């Protein structure tokens, strides 16, 4: 049942492999240079039931019909872009930067002579000659189209290692900037987007960050984030098509951010953790997984996003020194990045965290890729149940508490950075100490707890 096209065939575009049904469909020949999935679209329908596979197939089939229809409708623009990009590559292959004809005419005489001499060489094709003389005009490609090229082609390798949630956040930041620029300035042809257009957008943000009258509604970082996104999209797109030296209209446009102390989420005092959060019953109205994550965070100091996304392979409770391996997932079907290279680390389990992971050796599936939901739930619970010293105290503050406890116990700066996943600001040597040594050091700060805090959680496995 592989890839049949008759619309009356109930099993069209269905293919079964190892019992799992797949949507399996060829990309139309006219669009194979445009659709990055070419020559075949192959998507798991994640079912062994033909009855479930058919409606899922219908959804993908309808989406592709719509996508390919819109691509064909815009075929002239797509074709123009492909021809133009081919001309750019040809010029580059011959050692020149592609210039439109109007710019070629204004080149210094020595550059113009070099191009004409190259054209005079025997064997140069019409296409090569056109590439050197700027015969292909840049196509009218608007910002929203370039944004899609940026996401689908230019940044595809960067996005490949992100989880679905991480991709969503990354894309939302870029898309928000593009959508706002279109709203404020317009969906402009990228070849005509000028400094004045960029300044108009900068002034839009200036009015919100530092208005002449009234109070500001946004911080400098908000404007800088969107200007930076547009600067990146513009620069990387033109570099992608070979125009490395093109002046970026967004270059240098930003807003000064005051060098003031960063507002940190305050740490919970150690006595508060002992007498409030670690009291039996204090967390009992949280669901089991949220409760377990709070207890584990007390001794881990890990970022909530890291704890929520642990897998059974990373929870090594049966090792000689039970520990967690905070690692990036390189599974192409389920990737996930960590915040930085320093976030990749191994942390021994001590105190209540050890008991938590004996009960949750497979992690916390309820909150996998849903750390924001976990944080919102826990923070509200802490506030509403008298477990937060101030409204500014959040789950993340337990991470800062761990830092304070390690300092007060005399644990060295390097090990503190390793445990918390911070970069060590010097050349590194060695492995950072054995697991046995790390465990011994962390036991210095492990808080005593009443086993009753674990009542109601799953039994140890």
Long-range contacts (C-beta under 8 A, 24 or more apart in sequence): 10-54, 11-50, 11-54, 12-57, 12-61, 13-57, 13-60, 13-61, 14-45, 14-50, 14-53, 14-54, 14-57, 15-42, 19-48, 20-44, 20-45, 20-46, 20-47, 20-48, 21-45, 21-47, 21-48, 21-49, 21-50, 21-52, 21-53, 21-56, 21-57, 23-56, 23-57, 23-60, 23-61, 25-60, 25-61, 25-64, 27-68, 28-68, 28-72, 30-72, 30-75, 31-68, 31-71, 31-72, 33-82, 34-71, 34-78, 34-82, 35-67, 35-68, 35-71, 36-152, 36-153, 36-156, 77-139, 77-140, 77-141, 77-145, 80-139, 80-140, 81-139, 81-141, 83-136, 83-139, 84-136, 84-137, 84-138, 84-139, 84-241, 85-241, 85-242, 86-127, 87-127, 87-130, 87-131, 87-135, 87-136, 88-131, 88-241, 88-242, 88-243, 89-242, 90-127, 90-128, 90-131, 91-131, 91-132, 91-242, 92-242, 94-118, 94-128, 94-131, 94-132, 96-132, 97-242, 97-243, 97-244, 97-245, 98-131, 98-134, 98-242, 98-243, 99-134, 100-134, 100-137, 100-138, 101-133, 101-134, 101-135, 101-137, 102-134, 103-134, 104-132, 104-133, 104-134, 138-191, 140-189, 140-191, 141-189, 141-190, 141-191, 142-187, 142-188, 142-189, 142-190, 143-178, 143-181, 143-182, 143-187, 143-188, 143-190, 143-193, 143-233, 144-178, 144-182, 144-187, 146-190, 146-233, 146-234, 146-237, 147-174, 147-175, 147-178, 147-233, 149-237, 149-240, 150-174, 150-233, 150-236, 150-237, 153-240, 154-236, 154-237, 154-240, 155-236, 160-332, 160-335, 161-328, 161-330, 161-335, 161-336, 161-337, 162-335, 162-336, 162-337, 163-309, 163-329, 163-334, 163-335, 163-336, 163-337, 163-369, 164-369, 165-369, 165-370, 166-336, 166-337, 173-225, 173-229, 174-229, 174-232, 174-233, 176-226, 176-229, 177-225, 177-226, 177-227, 177-229, 177-230, 177-233, 178-229, 178-230, 178-233, 180-226, 181-226, 181-230, 190-234, 190-237, 190-238, 193-234, 193-249, 194-249, 195-249, 197-249, 198-230, 198-249, 198-250, 198-253, 199-253, 201-226, 201-227, 201-230, 202-227, 202-253, 205-255, 206-255, 209-255, 210-255, 219-257, 220-254, 220-255, 220-256, 220-257, 221-257, 223-254, 223-255, 224-254, 224-255, 224-257, 227-253, 227-254, 228-254, 264-400, 265-392, 265-393, 265-394, 265-396, 265-397, 265-400, 266-389, 266-390, 266-392, 266-393, 266-397, 266-400, 267-397, 267-398, 267-400, 267-401, 267-403, 267-404, 268-389, 268-393, 268-397, 268-398, 268-400, 268-401, 269-389, 269-401, 270-401, 270-404, 270-405, 270-447, 272-389, 273-298, 273-398, 273-401, 273-447, 274-447, 274-448, 276-386, 276-387, 277-387, 278-352, 278-447, 278-449, 278-450, 278-453, 279-450, 279-453, 280-450, 280-452, 280-453, 280-455, 281-452, 282-385, 282-387, 282-453, 283-381, 283-387, 283-453, 284-455, 284-456, 285-381, 285-385, 286-377, 286-378, 286-381, 287-366, 288-456, 288-457, 288-458, 289-360, 289-364, 289-365, 289-366, 289-367, 290-366, 290-367, 290-374, 290-377, 290-378, 290-381, 291-457, 292-356, 292-359, 292-360, 292-364, 292-457, 293-364, 293-367, 293-374, 293-378, 294-378, 294-395, 294-398, 295-352, 295-353, 295-356, 295-453, 295-454, 296-352, 296-353, 296-356, 296-357, 297-395, 297-398, 297-399, 298-351, 298-352, 298-353, 298-398, 298-401, 298-402, 298-447, 299-349, 299-350, 299-351, 299-352, 299-353, 299-354, 299-402, 299-442, 299-445, 299-446, 299-447, 300-324, 300-347, 300-353, 300-402, 301-398, 301-399, 301-401, 301-402, 301-403, 301-406, 301-419, 301-420, 302-326, 302-347, 302-399, 302-420, 302-421, 303-339, 303-343, 303-396, 303-399, 303-421, 304-371, 304-374, 304-375, 304-395, 304-396, 305-371, 306-338, 306-343, 306-421, 307-364, 308-364, 308-367, 308-368, 308-369, 308-370, 308-371, 308-374, 309-336, 309-363, 309-368, 309-369, 309-371, 310-363, 310-364, 311-362, 311-363, 312-361, 312-362, 312-363, 314-363, 315-357, 315-360, 315-361, 315-362, 315-363, 317-349, 317-357, 317-358, 317-361, 319-435, 320-435, 321-348, 321-435, 321-436, 321-438, 321-439, 322-348, 322-349, 322-354, 322-357, 323-347, 323-348, 323-349, 323-435, 323-439, 324-349, 324-357, 326-421, 338-421, 339-421, 340-421, 340-423, 341-423, 342-417, 342-421, 342-422, 342-423, 342-424, 343-421, 344-421, 345-418, 345-419, 345-421, 346-435, 346-438, 347-419, 347-438, 347-442, 348-435, 348-438, 348-439, 348-442, 350-439, 350-442, 350-443, 350-446, 351-443, 351-446, 351-447, 351-449, 352-446, 352-447, 352-449, 352-453, 352-454, 355-451, 355-454, 355-460, 356-454, 356-457, 358-460, 358-461, 359-454, 359-457, 359-458, 359-459, 359-460, 359-461, 360-458, 361-461, 402-445, 405-445, 406-445, 408-445, 409-444, 409-445, 410-444, 411-441, 411-442, 411-444, 411-445, 415-441
